[in-house]
Amino acid sequence: MKIAFATSDRVHVNAHFGWAQEADIYEISDTGYKFIETLKFAGSSNKDKDAESEDKTASKIEALADCTIVYVASIGGIPAAKLIKRGIMPVRPQSDKEEIISILNKLVQTLKGNPP
């Protein structure tokens, strides 16, 4: 399954969904994980106007369509509901200091049937 991480440093989940300019995509299974690609979102910023922001949210959700989970630092209620409607679960990490690699390792353990 594919997992997305909203990140600005490619180490931590530290980007708000609406403002994220990048999302790193990983393929994960019970045998491990591998980096697939970095999605880049043009013009994402907290200064977007409502209609423009709505279009960018829709294009982000479309770009993440083959992901099962998207980790975000935070997300608004409407974008979260739209992700869930598409079968993508938005998740906030336990801490903003937690590294993406640590999250991936915990997910692999969970898929093996040995939750952390």
N, CA, C and O atoms as a MOPAC input file, in Angstrom:
PM7 MOZYME 1SCF
protein

 N      0.84800 1    -1.17400 1     0.00000 1
 C      0.00000 1     0.00000 1     0.00000 1
 C      0.88800 1     1.23000 1     0.00000 1
 O      2.04500 1     1.17500 1     0.41900 1
 N      0.34200 1     2.33600 1    -0.47200 1
 C      1.09900 1     3.57900 1    -0.52800 1
 C      0.69400 1     4.49800 1     0.62700 1
 O     -0.48100 1     4.63900 1     0.96800 1
 N      1.72700 1     5.11800 1     1.21200 1
 C      1.54700 1     6.04400 1     2.31500 1
 C      2.18000 1     7.37300 1     1.91900 1
 O      3.28700 1     7.39600 1     1.38200 1
 N      1.48200 1     8.48500 1     2.18100 1
 C      2.00800 1     9.81900 1     1.87400 1
 C      2.32900 1    10.55600 1     3.17100 1
 O      1.66600 1    10.37300 1     4.19200 1
 N      3.35900 1    11.39000 1     3.10500 1
 C      3.77800 1    12.19800 1     4.24200 1
 C      3.90300 1    13.65400 1     3.80100 1
 O      4.70800 1    13.96300 1     2.92300 1
 N      3.11500 1    14.55500 1     4.39900 1
 C      3.22500 1    15.98500 1     4.11400 1
 C      4.44300 1    16.50300 1     4.88300 1
 O      4.45000 1    16.51600 1     6.11400 1
 N      5.46600 1    16.92700 1     4.14700 1
 C      6.72400 1    17.29200 1     4.77600 1
 C      7.39200 1    18.44500 1     4.04700 1
 O      7.24600 1    18.60500 1     2.83600 1
 N      8.11900 1    19.23700 1     4.80200 1
 C      8.90300 1    20.29800 1     4.17800 1
 C     10.39600 1    20.00500 1     4.25400 1
 O     11.19800 1    20.65500 1     3.58300 1
 N     10.76900 1    19.01600 1     5.08000 1
 C     12.19600 1    18.69300 1     5.22900 1
 C     12.54300 1    17.25600 1     4.84600 1
 O     13.70600 1    16.86000 1     4.91900 1
 N     11.54800 1    16.47700 1     4.44100 1
 C     11.69600 1    15.08700 1     4.02800 1
 C     12.17100 1    14.17900 1     5.16100 1
 O     12.61600 1    13.05600 1     4.92300 1
 N     12.07300 1    14.67500 1     6.39400 1
 C     12.46300 1    13.89900 1     7.57100 1
 C     11.28100 1    13.75600 1     8.53200 1
 O     11.04500 1    12.67800 1     9.07800 1
 N     10.54300 1    14.84600 1     8.73300 1
 C      9.42600 1    14.88200 1     9.68500 1
 C      8.11000 1    15.15200 1     8.96800 1
 O      8.08800 1    15.69300 1     7.86200 1
 N      7.00900 1    14.76400 1     9.61800 1
 C      5.67400 1    15.14000 1     9.14000 1
 C      5.41700 1    16.52400 1     9.74100 1
 O      4.94500 1    16.64300 1    10.87200 1
 N      5.73500 1    17.56800 1     8.96900 1
 C      5.70400 1    18.91200 1     9.53800 1
 C      4.94500 1    19.91900 1     8.67200 1
 O      5.13100 1    21.12700 1     8.81900 1
 N      4.10100 1    19.43200 1     7.78100 1
 C      3.36000 1    20.34200 1     6.89800 1
 C      1.85300 1    20.15600 1     7.07100 1
 O      1.35200 1    19.03500 1     7.15700 1
 N      1.15300 1    21.27400 1     7.11900 1
 C     -0.31000 1    21.29300 1     7.11400 1
 C     -0.75900 1    20.84000 1     5.73100 1
 O     -0.16000 1    21.22600 1     4.72700 1
 N     -1.79700 1    20.03200 1     5.67100 1
 C     -2.24800 1    19.49100 1     4.38600 1
 C     -2.48200 1    20.58300 1     3.35000 1
 O     -1.99800 1    20.48400 1     2.22300 1
 N     -3.21200 1    21.61200 1     3.72100 1
 C     -3.55600 1    22.67000 1     2.77500 1
 C     -2.37500 1    23.49700 1     2.31200 1
 O     -2.39200 1    24.04400 1     1.20900 1
 N     -1.35600 1    23.59400 1     3.13800 1
 C     -0.20000 1    24.43300 1     2.82500 1
 C      0.98700 1    23.63800 1     2.32500 1
 O      1.99200 1    24.21600 1     1.91200 1
 N      0.88300 1    22.32100 1     2.35500 1
 C      2.02100 1    21.48100 1     1.95900 1
 C      2.40900 1    21.72700 1     0.50600 1
 O      1.55700 1    21.75000 1    -0.38200 1
 N      3.68100 1    21.90800 1     0.28500 1
 C      4.18800 1    22.06100 1    -1.07200 1
 C      4.72400 1    20.74200 1    -1.61400 1
 O      4.93500 1    20.58700 1    -2.81700 1
 N      4.94400 1    19.78100 1    -0.69100 1
 C      5.44600 1    18.46800 1    -1.10600 1
 C      4.84600 1    17.37100 1    -0.24800 1
 O      4.45200 1    17.59000 1     0.89700 1
 N      4.78900 1    16.19100 1    -0.83100 1
 C      4.41000 1    14.98900 1    -0.09400 1
 C      5.29600 1    13.85200 1    -0.59000 1
 O      5.37300 1    13.58900 1    -1.79000 1
 N      5.95900 1    13.18500 1     0.34200 1
 C      6.76900 1    12.02300 1    -0.00600 1
 C      5.89000 1    10.78500 1     0.02300 1
 O      5.11300 1    10.58400 1     0.95600 1
 N      6.01900 1     9.96000 1    -1.00400 1
 C      5.20400 1     8.75100 1    -1.14100 1
 C      6.09700 1     7.52800 1    -0.96100 1
 O      7.16500 1     7.42700 1    -1.56500 1
 N      5.64300 1     6.60600 1    -0.12400 1
 C      6.34500 1     5.35000 1     0.12200 1
 C      5.40900 1     4.19200 1    -0.15900 1
 O      4.20300 1     4.28500 1     0.06800 1
 N      5.96700 1     3.10900 1    -0.65100 1
 C      5.25200 1     1.83100 1    -0.78300 1
 C      5.63700 1     1.02700 1     0.44900 1
 O      6.81500 1     0.93900 1     0.79300 1
 N      4.64700 1     0.43800 1     1.11400 1
 C      4.91600 1    -0.29300 1     2.34500 1
 C      4.21100 1    -1.64400 1     2.32000 1
 O      3.10900 1    -1.78600 1     1.79000 1
 N      4.88400 1    -2.63700 1     2.91300 1
 C      4.29700 1    -3.97100 1     3.06600 1
 C      4.85800 1    -4.57500 1     4.35300 1
 O      5.62400 1    -3.92800 1     5.06700 1
 N      4.47800 1    -5.79700 1     4.64000 1
 C      4.99100 1    -6.43600 1     5.85700 1
 C      6.46000 1    -6.82100 1     5.74700 1
 O      7.05800 1    -7.26500 1     6.72700 1
 N      7.04300 1    -6.65900 1     4.57600 1
 C      8.47200 1    -6.97200 1     4.41200 1
 C      9.34500 1    -5.72400 1     4.41500 1
 O     10.57000 1    -5.84100 1     4.42100 1
 N      8.74900 1    -4.52900 1     4.41100 1
 C      9.53500 1    -3.30800 1     4.44300 1
 C      8.86100 1    -2.18500 1     3.67500 1
 O      7.66400 1    -2.23100 1     3.39100 1
 N      9.65400 1    -1.17700 1     3.34700 1
 C      9.13100 1    -0.02000 1     2.62300 1
 C     10.18400 1     0.50700 1     1.66800 1
 O     11.37700 1     0.24800 1     1.82400 1
 N      9.71500 1     1.26000 1     0.66600 1
 C     10.65400 1     1.92700 1    -0.23000 1
 C     10.06700 1     3.25900 1    -0.67400 1
 O      8.85700 1     3.39600 1    -0.85300 1
 N     10.94400 1     4.23000 1    -0.84600 1
 C     10.55100 1     5.54600 1    -1.32000 1
 C     10.14300 1     5.42600 1    -2.78100 1
 O     10.83900 1     4.78800 1    -3.57100 1
 N      9.01400 1     6.03700 1    -3.14300 1
 C      8.52500 1     6.00600 1    -4.52200 1
 C      8.79300 1     7.32600 1    -5.23200 1
 O      9.43200 1     7.36100 1    -6.28300 1
 N      8.29100 1     8.42300 1    -4.63700 1
 C      8.42800 1     9.72800 1    -5.29400 1
 C      8.06000 1    10.84900 1    -4.33700 1
 O      7.46300 1    10.62400 1    -3.28500 1
 N      8.43000 1    12.06400 1    -4.72800 1
 C      7.97600 1    13.27000 1    -4.03900 1
 C      6.99900 1    13.98900 1    -4.94900 1
 O      7.34700 1    14.38600 1    -6.06100 1
 N      5.77500 1    14.15500 1    -4.46900 1
 C      4.79000 1    14.94100 1    -5.21300 1
 C      5.00300 1    16.40100 1    -4.86700 1
 O      5.18400 1    16.74000 1    -3.69700 1
 N      4.98300 1    17.26300 1    -5.85700 1
 C      5.13500 1    18.69800 1    -5.63500 1
 C      3.82400 1    19.38200 1    -6.00000 1
 O      3.23600 1    19.12000 1    -7.04900 1
 N      3.38500 1    20.25900 1    -5.11500 1
 C      2.12300 1    20.96500 1    -5.30200 1
 C      2.42700 1    22.43200 1    -5.54100 1
 O      2.90600 1    23.12500 1    -4.64300 1
 N      2.15300 1    22.90600 1    -6.73600 1
 C      2.45400 1    24.29100 1    -7.10800 1
 C      1.53000 1    25.26000 1    -6.39300 1
 O      0.32300 1    25.04100 1    -6.28900 1
 N      2.12600 1    26.33300 1    -5.90700 1
 C      1.35000 1    27.45000 1    -5.38000 1
 C      0.63300 1    27.21800 1    -4.07500 1
 O     -0.21500 1    28.03000 1    -3.70500 1
 N      0.92700 1    26.14900 1    -3.35400 1
 C      0.26700 1    25.91700 1    -2.07600 1
 C      0.78600 1    26.91700 1    -1.05900 1
 O      1.99200 1    27.03600 1    -0.84400 1
 N     -0.13100 1    27.62600 1    -0.44300 1
 C      0.26800 1    28.57300 1     0.59500 1
 C     -0.92500 1    28.92000 1     1.44500 1
 O     -2.07000 1    28.69600 1     1.05300 1
 N     -0.65400 1    29.46800 1     2.61100 1
 C     -1.74400 1    29.83700 1     3.50600 1
 C     -2.40400 1    31.14000 1     3.08400 1
 O     -3.31000 1    31.61300 1     3.77100 1
 N     -1.98000 1    31.73000 1     1.98400 1
 C     -2.55100 1    32.98300 1     1.49900 1
 C     -3.53900 1    32.75700 1     0.35200 1
 O     -4.06200 1    33.71800 1    -0.21200 1
 N     -3.79200 1    31.50500 1     0.00700 1
 C     -4.70100 1    31.19000 1    -1.09700 1
 C     -6.10700 1    31.71600 1    -0.82200 1
 O     -6.57100 1    31.71900 1     0.31800 1
 N     -6.76000 1    32.15000 1    -1.86000 1
 C     -8.15800 1    32.57200 1    -1.76300 1
 C     -9.03600 1    31.32500 1    -1.74200 1
 O     -8.59100 1    30.24400 1    -2.12800 1
 N    -10.28500 1    31.47100 1    -1.29100 1
 C    -11.17500 1    30.33100 1    -1.09900 1
 C    -11.33000 1    29.45400 1    -2.33200 1
 O    -11.08400 1    28.25100 1    -2.25500 1
 N    -11.73200 1    30.02300 1    -3.47100 1
 C    -11.96400 1    29.22500 1    -4.68000 1
 C    -10.66900 1    28.60600 1    -5.17100 1
 O    -10.63700 1    27.43900 1    -5.56000 1
 N     -9.60800 1    29.38700 1    -5.15200 1
 C     -8.30100 1    28.90100 1    -5.58500 1
 C     -7.82300 1    27.78400 1    -4.65400 1
 O     -7.27900 1    26.77700 1    -5.10800 1
 N     -8.03000 1    27.96900 1    -3.36200 1
 C     -7.63900 1    26.97000 1    -2.37200 1
 C     -8.43000 1    25.67900 1    -2.57100 1
 O     -7.87900 1    24.58600 1    -2.44500 1
 N     -9.71700 1    25.80300 1    -2.87900 1
 C    -10.57500 1    24.64000 1    -3.11800 1
 C    -10.05500 1    23.82200 1    -4.29800 1
 O    -10.02100 1    22.59400 1    -4.23500 1
 N     -9.64700 1    24.50200 1    -5.37800 1
 C     -9.08800 1    23.82200 1    -6.54400 1
 C     -7.79500 1    23.10000 1    -6.19100 1
 O     -7.56900 1    21.97400 1    -6.63300 1
 N     -6.95000 1    23.74200 1    -5.40000 1
 C     -5.66400 1    23.14500 1    -5.02100 1
 C     -5.87200 1    21.95100 1    -4.09800 1
 O     -5.15100 1    20.95800 1    -4.18700 1
 N     -6.85600 1    22.05100 1    -3.21600 1
 C     -7.17000 1    20.91300 1    -2.34900 1
 C     -7.64600 1    19.73900 1    -3.19100 1
 O     -7.23100 1    18.60300 1    -2.96100 1
 N     -8.51100 1    20.00200 1    -4.16000 1
 C     -9.01600 1    18.93800 1    -5.03100 1
 C     -7.88100 1    18.30300 1    -5.82800 1
 O     -7.83800 1    17.08200 1    -5.98000 1
 N     -6.96900 1    19.11700 1    -6.33400 1
 C     -5.86300 1    18.55300 1    -7.11600 1
 C     -4.90800 1    17.76400 1    -6.22400 1
 O     -4.33400 1    16.77100 1    -6.67300 1
 N     -4.72600 1    18.18200 1    -4.97400 1
 C     -3.89200 1    17.42900 1    -4.03300 1
 C     -4.52000 1    16.06800 1    -3.74100 1
 O     -3.84400 1    15.03900 1    -3.75200 1
 N     -5.82100 1    16.08700 1    -3.48100 1
 C     -6.52500 1    14.83100 1    -3.18500 1
 C     -6.44700 1    13.89800 1    -4.38800 1
 O     -6.25500 1    12.69300 1    -4.22200 1
 N     -6.59000 1    14.43000 1    -5.57900 1
 C     -6.48100 1    13.61300 1    -6.79200 1
 C     -5.08100 1    13.02000 1    -6.92400 1
 O     -4.93400 1    11.85400 1    -7.29100 1
 N     -4.05700 1    13.81000 1    -6.63100 1
 C     -2.67400 1    13.33400 1    -6.72600 1
 C     -2.39300 1    12.22100 1    -5.72000 1
 O     -1.52800 1    11.37600 1    -5.95200 1
 N     -3.11600 1    12.21900 1    -4.60600 1
 C     -2.92600 1    11.21800 1    -3.54900 1
 C     -3.90100 1    10.04700 1    -3.66800 1
 O     -3.98700 1     9.22100 1    -2.75900 1
 N     -4.62500 1     9.96900 1    -4.76700 1
 C     -5.72100 1     9.00200 1    -4.91500 1
 C     -5.31300 1     7.54700 1    -4.71500 1
 O     -6.13200 1     6.73900 1    -4.27700 1
 N     -4.06800 1     7.19300 1    -5.02300 1
 C     -3.67100 1     5.78800 1    -4.86000 1
 C     -3.00700 1     5.51900 1    -3.50900 1
 O     -2.45200 1     4.44100 1    -3.29500 1
 N     -3.06200 1     6.49200 1    -2.59900 1
 C     -2.53200 1     6.30900 1    -1.24400 1
 C     -3.63800 1     5.82200 1    -0.31100 1
 O     -4.81400 1     6.12400 1    -0.51500 1
 N     -3.25400 1     5.08100 1     0.69400 1
 C     -4.19400 1     4.58600 1     1.68800 1
 C     -4.24700 1     5.50500 1     2.89600 1
 O     -5.30100 1     5.70700 1     3.49900 1
 N     -3.07800 1     6.06500 1     3.24100 1
 C     -2.94500 1     6.93500 1     4.40900 1
 C     -2.13000 1     8.15400 1     4.00500 1
 O     -1.19600 1     8.04100 1     3.21200 1
 N     -2.47600 1     9.31700 1     4.54300 1
 C     -1.63600 1    10.50800 1     4.39100 1
 C     -1.38700 1    11.07100 1     5.78800 1
 O     -2.32100 1    11.41500 1     6.51200 1
 N     -0.11500 1    11.15700 1     6.14800 1
 C      0.28900 1    11.74200 1     7.42400 1
 C      0.46300 1    13.23900 1     7.23900 1
 O      1.12700 1    13.68300 1     6.30300 1
 N     -0.13700 1    14.01700 1     8.13500 1
 C     -0.08800 1    15.47400 1     8.05700 1
 C      0.14900 1    16.05000 1     9.45700 1
 O     -0.22200 1    15.43700 1    10.45800 1
 N      0.77000 1    17.23200 1     9.51700 1
 C      0.93800 1    17.90800 1    10.80500 1
 C     -0.41700 1    18.38500 1    11.31000 1
 O     -0.69600 1    18.33500 1    12.50800 1
 N     -1.26000 1    18.84800 1    10.38500 1
 C     -2.63400 1    19.23500 1    10.70000 1
 C     -3.42600 1    19.30100 1     9.40000 1
 O     -2.86800 1    19.33700 1     8.30300 1
 N     -4.74800 1    19.31600 1     9.56300 1
 C     -5.62600 1    19.34000 1     8.39700 1
 C     -6.98300 1    19.87900 1     8.82600 1
 O     -7.43500 1    19.61400 1     9.94000 1
 N     -7.62400 1    20.62400 1     7.96000 1
 C     -8.96000 1    21.13000 1     8.23200 1
 C    -10.00400 1    20.02700 1     8.11400 1
 O     -9.75600 1    18.98000 1     7.51700 1
 N    -11.16400 1    20.27600 1     8.68800 1
 C    -12.23700 1    19.28600 1     8.69400 1
 C    -12.76200 1    18.93500 1     7.31400 1
 O    -13.00400 1    17.76300 1     7.02400 1
 N    -12.94100 1    19.93400 1     6.45800 1
 C    -13.48600 1    19.67300 1     5.12000 1
 C    -12.50300 1    18.87800 1     4.26100 1
 O    -12.90900 1    17.89500 1     3.64100 1
 N    -11.21400 1    19.26600 1     4.20000 1
 C    -10.27500 1    18.43900 1     3.42900 1
 C    -10.15200 1    17.02000 1     3.99600 1
 O    -10.02200 1    16.06100 1     3.23500 1
 N    -10.19100 1    16.88200 1     5.32700 1
 C    -10.11800 1    15.54400 1     5.94200 1
 C    -11.30900 1    14.69200 1     5.50100 1
 O    -11.14700 1    13.51900 1     5.16300 1
 N    -12.48600 1    15.27600 1     5.50600 1
 C    -13.68900 1    14.54500 1     5.08600 1
 C    -13.60100 1    14.14900 1     3.61700 1
 O    -14.02600 1    13.05600 1     3.24100 1
 N    -13.05300 1    15.03000 1     2.78900 1
 C    -12.90800 1    14.71400 1     1.36300 1
 C    -11.91600 1    13.57300 1     1.14800 1
 O    -12.13300 1    12.71500 1     0.29200 1
 N    -10.82900 1    13.55800 1     1.92000 1
 C     -9.87400 1    12.44900 1     1.82100 1
 C    -10.54300 1    11.12900 1     2.22100 1
 O    -10.42300 1    10.12300 1     1.52200 1
 N    -11.24200 1    11.15000 1     3.34400 1
 C    -11.89400 1     9.93600 1     3.83700 1
 C    -12.91100 1     9.42900 1     2.82000 1
 O    -13.02200 1     8.22400 1     2.59600 1
 N    -13.65300 1    10.34600 1     2.20500 1
 C    -14.63200 1     9.95700 1     1.18400 1
 C    -13.95100 1     9.23600 1     0.01800 1
 O    -14.55400 1     8.36500 1    -0.60800 1
 N    -12.70400 1     9.59400 1    -0.27300 1
 C    -11.92900 1     8.95500 1    -1.35000 1
 C    -11.20400 1     7.69400 1    -0.87900 1
 O    -10.49400 1     7.05800 1    -1.65700 1
 N    -11.38300 1     7.33400 1     0.39400 1
 C    -10.74400 1     6.13100 1     0.91800 1
 C     -9.31600 1     6.36000 1     1.38600 1
 O     -8.53800 1     5.41300 1     1.49500 1
 N     -8.96700 1     7.60800 1     1.66100 1
 C     -7.62400 1     7.95800 1     2.14000 1
 C     -7.76900 1     8.44400 1     3.57900 1
 O     -8.52600 1     9.37500 1     3.85200 1
 N     -7.04300 1     7.81300 1     4.49300 1
 C     -7.16100 1     8.15700 1     5.90000 1
 C     -6.10900 1     9.19800 1     6.29600 1
 O     -4.91400 1     8.91000 1     6.23900 1
 N     -6.53700 1    10.41000 1     6.69900 1
 C     -5.57100 1    11.38900 1     7.19800 1
 C     -5.19000 1    11.04500 1     8.64000 1
 O     -6.05100 1    10.71700 1     9.45700 1
 N     -3.89500 1    11.12300 1     8.94300 1
 C     -3.39900 1    10.75900 1    10.26900 1
 C     -2.39300 1    11.80900 1    10.72700 1
 O     -1.54900 1    12.25900 1     9.95200 1
 N     -2.49500 1    12.19000 1    11.99300 1
 C     -1.49200 1    13.07000 1    12.59200 1
 C     -0.55800 1    12.21000 1    13.43100 1
 O     -1.02400 1    11.36600 1    14.19700 1
 N      0.75400 1    12.40800 1    13.30300 1
 C      1.68800 1    11.61900 1    14.11900 1
 C      1.55800 1    11.99400 1    15.59700 1
 O      1.01400 1    13.04500 1    15.93300 1
 N      2.06400 1    11.12400 1    16.47200 1
 C      1.97900 1    11.38200 1    17.90700 1
 C      2.75500 1    12.63100 1    18.30700 1
 O      2.39900 1    13.31500 1    19.26700 1
 N      3.82000 1    12.92100 1    17.55900 1
 C      4.66100 1    14.07000 1    17.87800 1
 C      5.19500 1    14.68500 1    16.59800 1
 O      5.44200 1    13.97700 1    15.62200 1
 N      5.37300 1    15.99700 1    16.59600 1
 C      5.96200 1    16.63400 1    15.41500 1
 C      7.46200 1    16.39200 1    15.32500 1
 O      8.09900 1    16.78200 1    14.34700 1
 N      8.02500 1    15.75100 1    16.34000 1
 C      9.45300 1    15.39500 1    16.34600 1
 C      9.68500 1    13.98600 1    15.78100 1
 O     10.82100 1    13.60200 1    15.50100 1
 N      8.59200 1    13.21900 1    15.61600 1
 C      8.71300 1    11.84400 1    15.12600 1
 C      9.12700 1    11.85000 1    13.65300 1
 O      8.55200 1    12.56900 1    12.83700 1
 N     10.12500 1    11.04300 1    13.33200 1
 C     10.64300 1    10.99900 1    11.96800 1
 C      9.80900 1    10.05200 1    11.10000 1
 O      9.24700 1     9.07000 1    11.58400 1
 N      9.74700 1    10.37100 1     9.82500 1
 C      9.00600 1     9.56600 1     8.85800 1
 C      9.48400 1     8.11300 1     8.89700 1
 O      8.67000 1     7.19000 1     8.85900 1
 N     10.78900 1     7.91400 1     8.97100 1
 C     11.34600 1     6.55500 1     8.99300 1
 C     10.83000 1     5.77700 1    10.20600 1
 O     10.53500 1     4.58700 1    10.09900 1
 N     10.72100 1     6.43500 1    11.34300 1
 C     10.19600 1     5.78900 1    12.55100 1
 C      8.74100 1     5.36300 1    12.34900 1
 O      8.35200 1     4.26200 1    12.74000 1
 N      7.94500 1     6.23100 1    11.74200 1
 C      6.54200 1     5.90600 1    11.45800 1
 C      6.46700 1     4.71300 1    10.51100 1
 O      5.67300 1     3.79600 1    10.72100 1
 N      7.29700 1     4.72800 1     9.46800 1
 C      7.31700 1     3.61600 1     8.50700 1
 C      7.68200 1     2.30200 1     9.19000 1
 O      7.05900 1     1.27400 1     8.92600 1
 N      8.67700 1     2.32700 1    10.06000 1
 C      9.07700 1     1.10200 1    10.76600 1
 C      7.95100 1     0.56600 1    11.64500 1
 O      7.74500 1    -0.64500 1    11.71800 1
 N      7.21800 1     1.46500 1    12.31500 1
 C      6.07700 1     1.03800 1    13.14000 1
 C      4.96800 1     0.44000 1    12.27400 1
 O      4.34400 1    -0.55000 1    12.65500 1
 N      4.72500 1     1.04000 1    11.11200 1
 C      3.70300 1     0.51100 1    10.20700 1
 C      4.07600 1    -0.87700 1     9.69900 1
 O      3.21600 1    -1.75300 1     9.61100 1
 N      5.34000 1    -1.08800 1     9.36600 1
 C      5.80200 1    -2.41200 1     8.91500 1
 C      5.56400 1    -3.43900 1    10.02500 1
 O      5.08000 1    -4.53900 1     9.75800 1
 N      5.90000 1    -3.08500 1    11.26400 1
 C      5.68200 1    -3.99400 1    12.38900 1
 C      4.19600 1    -4.31800 1    12.55900 1
 O      3.82800 1    -5.45800 1    12.83900 1
 N      3.36000 1    -3.31100 1    12.39000 1
 C      1.91400 1    -3.51900 1    12.49600 1
 C      1.42100 1    -4.46600 1    11.40700 1
 O      0.60700 1    -5.35200 1    11.66800 1
 N      1.92100 1    -4.27500 1    10.18000 1
 C      1.51800 1    -5.15300 1     9.07300 1
 C      1.99400 1    -6.58900 1     9.27800 1
 O      1.35700 1    -7.53000 1     8.80600 1
 N      3.10700 1    -6.75500 1     9.97800 1
 C      3.61000 1    -8.10300 1    10.28200 1
 C      2.75600 1    -8.78500 1    11.35100 1
 O      2.89600 1    -9.98200 1    11.60000 1
 N      1.86500 1    -8.00400 1    11.98000 1
 C      1.02500 1    -8.58300 1    13.02600 1
 C      1.61000 1    -8.40100 1    14.40400 1
 O      1.14200 1    -9.01600 1    15.36200 1
 N      2.64500 1    -7.55300 1    14.52500 1
 C      3.28700 1    -7.27700 1    15.80700 1
 C      3.22800 1    -5.77300 1    16.08500 1
 O      4.23400 1    -5.08000 1    15.93400 1
 N      2.06900 1    -5.26300 1    16.48700 1
 C      1.96300 1    -3.82800 1    16.71300 1
 C      2.99500 1    -3.32700 1    17.71600 1
 O      3.30600 1    -4.01900 1    18.68600 1
 N      3.53100 1    -2.11500 1    17.48600 1
 C      4.54900 1    -1.57000 1    18.39400 1
 C      3.98500 1    -1.26300 1    19.76900 1
 O      4.71400 1    -0.80000 1    20.64600 1

